[in-house]
Structure formats: structure tokens, C-alpha cells
């Protein structure tokens, strides 16, 4: 099949690696990975997670980049290009673009929390406060709708300012600034963790497997997170792949992104657990680890004022690099399929994402009584819908399509073009059998966990 018309490309390999790694590296690495590791026993969970990254995450990432580069299209347009306008296989494209937009809208609100905490850290708000006061700050923030809307607006404006600049002058240029600074901030916090009294205990917790603590639920959590942490199933990698040179080695590019993403998650875990153990606190704090436990920890450590600033600046940068990829994935659809100019598409979608994100900011205050799915508020409903259904469903469709329906010749040519044809048999086996089975298992248990089967049974009676 012939290639589509020429398209804006990344100016350099480094630019793509940093942009793709920036998409993958987000709050999931620095917030979610440490707390789910803490909840699931540490080392054994990390080991399963690393295996899942290799056999589930990496093959699907290569498949998404391959689809994007081959078609030079957004996620919806890519499947239209491959299968035609009336094909069922448009489904994963539409699902992934919808997922990107919904996540973009509520992720901006959560990112706004990091900006609020960065502001508090700069003012020294955590110093001299009791544990109860610091832990209560998060509840005060989520109860304050106008303050959340302000930070939501600021963060979305930052995303708009970057994406409107285009591939090279916007996304690539800013990722070349943000990602090195992000890594430098993490390196400082990592070294601080290694020099803290709880360093050895933190490292042991992260890397000494205790399989007695590894439950079936923990295995599923590791499998699911290995998929979601790489920005898979949300149109970002297909879109970023469409800007990739045909001479680029897809295996090498994917490996670099996966390694960067994983190393940052592990470094964040060590940095956080080391300081948590240093003050005698527990690692299994759950989602409140970052916004409740960590501020308390910094308030008790020498130099905690500076550490708090660095930590929340790190969180803000990680959130920004991720959300610009989500906004770009939706902007690319309007540019490619609707013929919109980049400024018009970016202004429209950033504005719409801000509006759709308003109920998220009001979920725990003004709209607390507004239940959408079951007893879940708007934010929890949107997150549950996307995380448990849209993303795994999109990933499952992509794995099945690439593994069973797309031309093996074209797939092999894409790998050969970058010098990685030798990996085709192994990759094709994983994307055909292992990856779809793993994602299907995660999807099944997520459906059961969220009560979908019970809901369907009651409707069919």
C-alpha cells in the first residue's frame, strides 16, 4: 500500500524519544506506580510489572507506532486508510481518540492539584504544620471548586500554548526542555532518597520479591498498569508514530521509550519509599501517598521546603508532557479528517476539554450529589469508564487487528525499513497471542470488578 501525503515529521530521533517518553511518563509513574507498589507488597509486584512491560506493553507500543508511521494519519484516519470508511476496524481509532479527549479533560484537573501544591510549597505552607493539618489540605482543595477551576484553566492554557506550535516548534521543542529538567529533578530527589536513613529499606521493599504478598489481584494490577503507563490505547502513540521517519528503527525507538518510562517509575518509587521509611511511615498509603503522605514527610525532613518544591515541580512537568500528547492526538483528528487548521483545532479542543473538565473539578463539592455510574461522581465515573473499558478495549482491538488481520508483509516491511526485521517472528507471536490474551484478561476482570456483568444481568431479567 502506498504512503499518504508528506507530513510534518520529528526533527530528530532525540525529539521523538523525548516526546514519546514524555507522553508515557506522567502522574502514573510518579504518583500511581509508587502507591500501587506499596499496596501490593513491593518487590514481587515490581518483578511481574517488568515482565508485563516486556511481553504486553512493548509489542503493543510497536504496533501503534507502526500503524501511525505506515499511514501518516491520526488514529481514526489510520484505520480508514488501512481498511476503508465502512470498516468495523475504525472502532479502535474512535475509542482511542475518545479516550484521549476524556482523559485530557480530567487529567488537567488532577494536574491542577499539582500546581496548587507547588504553589503551597513555594509559600512554605507545609512547614511547621501538624500532620492533621497537612493531610486536611487535600480535602480542602477538592472541596474548593473555584480554586480547582483556576488551576485547571492555567494547566490547559499551558497545554494549548505548546500544542498550537506544531510538531517541531511546539511539542518537540518543549519536550526537549521539559524532559531533561524532569529527569534532573527526579535525579535530585533520587539522590536525596539514597542518602536518607530509609534508603536501604526503600530499595529492599522495591526489589526484594516476597511472593507470599503477590495476590491474583496484584498480578492483574501489574498487567494493567504495564499497558496504561505507556500511553497505549489512547491514540497518542499512533499519532506520534505518524510523525516518525520511515528510516527509524521501531524496535529501538520503542525500547528507548519503554526503558525511560520504566527507569523513571523505579527511580520515583525509590525516592518516595526511602523518605517515607526515613520518618517511620507506611508505604501502603494508597492514592493519598502524594497529596497527603509526602507533604507530611517533607515537613519532617531537613531541607523539606526545597524538596517539596522540587517534587511538585516534577509532578507538574510529568503531567504537562503527558497531557500535551493527549491534546495532540485529538487535534490531529480534526486536522487530518476535517481539514481544520492547527490553531483552530487546538483552540477548539483545548476549550472544549476545559469545559468538559468542569464537572470533574466540581465532583467533590458542588456536584458531589450528582452520581453518574452507580454511586460514582462524575470524575470517578469518567476515570472508571476510560481506564477499565476504553483503554483495554482499544488495546485489545489493536493487538487483534495487527496480529491477525493486517498484512504480515507490510508489518515486516515496517520493521525491515528501520533495520529490525530480525525481531518480526518474536514480535508477531507476542502481538498475536500473548498481548491480546493478557489485555482480554485485564478487561474481563475490570468488567467484573466494576459490576458490569451484574448490571447487565439485572437489565436482562
N, C-alpha and C positions, 0 to 999 in steps of 0.2 A: 504494500500500500504506500502511496506517495505521501510525503510530508506536507503539512499545511504551510501556509504562507509564512515568510520570515517573521520572527517575533523577538521582542526585547529579551536579551539574554543577560545572565550574570556576567559582570566584567571580569571576574577571576574565579578560580576554584575556591580560593580562601573566602571570597564573598559569599558563595553558595554555602560552604560548610558552616560559616558563622550564622548565616540567615536560617538555614535548616536546623542547626543546633539551637539557635535562639527560639525557633518555633517549638522545638521539643523541650527545651529547658524552661520550665515555668514554675508556678507555685506547686505543681505536682512533685517536683524534685525536692524543693527546699521546705515545703510545708507537708504535703501528703506523704511522701516516701518515709521521712523520719517517723511520723506518728503511726503509720500502719506497720512499720518495722517494730516499733515499740509495742504495739498492741498484739503482734503475732510472734513474739519471742526472740527476735533478733536474728542471729546467725543463720539458722536453718531457713528462715523466710528469705533472707538475702540470697542464699545459695539457689533456692528454687526460682527466685526472681531473675537471677543471672542466666539460668538455663532457659527460662521462658523468653528472655530477650533474644537469645541466640536462635531459638527454633520457631518462635512465633513472630516477634517484633521485627527482626531483621528481614526475613523473607517478604513480609507484607510491605515494609518500607521500600524494598527494592521494586516490588510490583507497582506500587503507587508512583514512584519516580519514573519507572519505565513507561507507564501509561501516559503520564504527563509529557515526558520528553518525546515519545513517539507521535503524539497527536498535536503537540503545541497548543493545547486547549485547556480551558478551565475544567473542573470535574464533571460538569454536566455535558459540556461540549465534547469532552474526550470520548465519552461513550456514544454520543451521537455520531461522531467522526468514525468510530470503530464499527458500530452496529446499525446506524440509521435512526431517524427520528421516531419511528414507531416501535422500536425495540424495547423489550422489558428491561434490558440492561442499562437503560437510563436511570433505573431505580437507585443504584448505589451512588450515582452522581448527585441526584436530587437530595437523597438522605444526607449525604456528607456536607453539601452546601447548606442545607437547613440546620444541621448540627453546628456547623461553623458559625452561622449567624446567631443562633440561640446562645451558644457558649460565649461568643463575643459580647453579647448584651449583658449577661450576668457576671461574666468574668471581670468586666470593667468595674462592677460594683465591689467585688471582692478585692480587686487591685486597689480600689479607692480606700479600702481599710488599711492597706499597707502604707498608702500616702498619709493617711491620718496618723498612723502610728509613727511614721518617720517624722512628721511634724511634732508630735508629742516628744519624741526622742530628742529632737533638736532643742526643744524648750526645757529638757531635763525633767519631764513630767513623771518619770519613773523613779527618780532619785528621792530617797527619804520617805517613800510611801510604804504603807503596810501591804502585806500580801493580799489582804482582802480588798483594799482599795484598788490595787493594780488589776487584780482579777475582775473586779467590777467595772473597769474601764471599757471592756469589750461589750458588756451588756448595755452600758450607757451609749456606746456608739451605735449598736444595732437598733436601739430604741429611738435614736435621733434620725428621723427620715431626712430632714433638710440637710444635715451635715453629710450624710451618705450621698445625697444627690449632688452636692457641691463637688465632692471628690470624684464621683462617677463622671461628672461633666469634665473636670480637669483631666482625668485619665483618658477619656475618649477623645478629647481635643488633642492630646499628645499623640495618640494613635493616628488620628486624621492627618496631623501635620507631617507624619513620617510617610504614610502610605500614599498621600497625594503627590509626593515627589517622584513616584515611579519605582521601577525595579532597581536601577543602578544608583540614581541620585537620592532616592528615599530609603527604601528597605535595606539595600546592600550597604550604603554609606553609613547609616545609623547603626546597623548591626556590627560594623567594623569598629565602632566606638563603644557601643553598649556591651557587647560580649567580652572584650578584653577587660573592661572595667568590672564587669560582673565577676569574671574569673579572679581578678586581683582582689576584689572584696572578699570572695569566698576563701581565697588563699590566706588572707589575713586572719579571718575567723577560724580557719582550719588550723593554722599555726598556733593561735591562741588556745584552741581546744587541746592540741598536743602538749602544750606547756602547762595545762591546768592539772590540778591534783586528780581529777577524774578521768584523765586521758586513757590510761590502760584499761580501766573498767569500761569506758565507752567503746574502745576498739574491740575488747573481748566480747562485749554484748553484740556488736555488729558482725563479727566474723567467726565466733566460735559456735558451730552448729549444735543445737540442742533439739534433736528430732522429737523428743518427748513433748515439746511445746508446739510442734507443727501439726495443726489440725487440717482436715479437708477444707475447711473454710479459708484457712490461711493460704493453702495451695491455690485455691481459686482467686483469692485476692492478689497473690503474686502474679498469676497468669493474666488477670485482667489489667493490673497496673503496668505490666510489661508492654501491653498493647497501647494503653491510653497515654503513657508517658512520652511516647514518640510522636504524638500528634497524628496518629493514624485514624482513618475513618472519618476525618473532618475536613477533607478537601485540601488541606494545607500542602501536603507533600505532593499531591498530583499537580497543584498549581505551581509550586516551587520547581517541580521537575520539568514543567513546560518551559521554564526559562533556562534550562540546563543545556550546555553544549553537547552535541552528539558524540564528541570525542571523549567525554568524561567517563571514567570507569565507574559504573553504577555500584559495583560491589565495594570498591574503595571509598567512594563518596558516602555510601550508606554506613559502612563500618566506622568511618570517622565521626559521623553524626551520633551513632549509637554509643561509641566509646566516650565521646564528650558528655553526652547525656548521662550515661551511667556513672562516669567518674565524678561528675558534679553532684549527683544524688548521693553517692557514697561519702564524698567529702562533706556534704551538708549534714549527713547523718552523724559522722564522727564529730564534727564541730559542735553539733547540738547536744548529742548524748554526753560528750566529755564535760561540758559545762553544767549540764543537768545533774550528772553524778557528782560533780565537784561540790554542789551545795546540798547534796543528800536528797534530791527529789527523784521521783519515779519517772521512767521513760514512757510508760503507757498512759500518757495524758490525753490521747485521742486528738480530735480536731482542735482542741483548745491549746495544744502544745505551743504554737507560735504566738497566739494573741493573748494567752493567759500565763502559761508557764514560763516562756522565755523572757518576757519583761520582768517577771519576778526574779529570775536567775540573774539577769543583768543588774538589777537593783542591788544585789548582794555581792557582786564581784568587784574587785578593784578595777578601775577603768571601765566600769559598766556603762557609763554615759556614752563613751566613744563606741563601745561595742554595740550598743543598741542602735546608734545611728548607722553604723556600717551594716548591721544585719537587716534593718528595714529598708535601707537603700538597695541592698542586694535583692530583697524580695520585690521591690518596686521595679527594678530593672528586669528581673526574670519575668514578671507579669507583662511588662511592656513588649519584650521581644516575642512573647507568645501571642499576645493579642493582635499585634500588627499582622501576623501570619493569618489569623482568623479573618480579620477585616479584608486582607488582600484576597483571600480565597473567594469571598463573596463579591468583591469589587471586580475580580477577573471575570466572573459570570456575566455581569452587566456589560462589561467592555466587549467580551468575545461574542456573546449570544444576542445582545440587544443593541450593540453598536454605540454604546454611550462613551463619552469622553471620560478619561480618568478623573479629572476634577469633579465632574457632575456625579459620577458613580460613587466616588469617595465621600463627598458631602452628603449625598442622599443616604447611603448605607450607614455612615457614622451617626448621622442624625436619627435615623430610624432605630439603630441599635441602642442609642441613648434613651429614646422614648420607650422601647420595649424593656429596657433595663430598669425603668422607674418602679414597676411593681416589685422587682427584686429588692430595691432599696427600701421599700415600704413594707416588706414581708413580715418584719418582726416588730412593727409599730402600727402605723395607720391601717394596714391591710392584714393584720395578724389574724383576724377572724375570717378572712377570705380563703377558704380551702378549695384547692383545685382538683387534686387527685387524692382521694381518700381523705385523710386528716392532714395532708401536707399543704403548707403555704405555697405561694407562687414560686419562690426561689427553690424550695426543696422539690417541688413538682417538676420544674424545668430541668433541674440538675438530674433528677431521677430519670426523666424521660430520655434525655440525651445520653447520659452515662450508661444506663442499663439497657437501652433499646437502640437508639440511633447509631451510636458508635460501633458496638459489636455487630449490628445488623449490616451496616455499611462495610465493615471489615470482612465479614463473612462472605458477602456478595462479591467483593473484590477478589478475595482468595479463590472462590469457586470459579469466577469468570476467568481469571488469569490461569488458574491451574487446569481447567477443563475445557474452556470454550474459545479462548483466544489462540490464534495461530502460534504453535510452538516455533515455527520458523522465524516469525517476526520477533518473538521474545528472545530467541537465541541470537538473532542479528543485533538486537539492542545490547546484549552483553558482549558480543564479539567486538562491536564498534568501539568499546572502551577498553578492550583487552582482557575481559573477564569471561570469555566464552567457556573456559575450563570449568567454571563453577555451575554451569547450567544443569547438569544431571542432579546434583545435590539440591540446588535451589528449587528446581522444578518438583522434586519429590516432596520437599518441605511445604511448598506453596500448594501442592495438590492434595496432600494427605494430612500432614501434621498441623499446619496453621489453621485450616478451616475446621478441623475436628476440635482443636483447642478453643477457638473462638466460639464454636457452636456450644461447647460445654459451658463456657462462661455465660453465654446468652441464656441458655436453658436455666441455669441456677439463678441468674439475676431475675429472670421472669418469675421463677418460683419464690424467690426471696421477697420480691416486691408485691406478691399477691396477684399477679396477672391471671394465673390459672384459676384461682379461687373466684376472682371477679368474673371470668368467662363462664365458669360453671354455674354461678348464680344467674347469669343472664340467659343461659341456655335451658334452664329448668322451666 
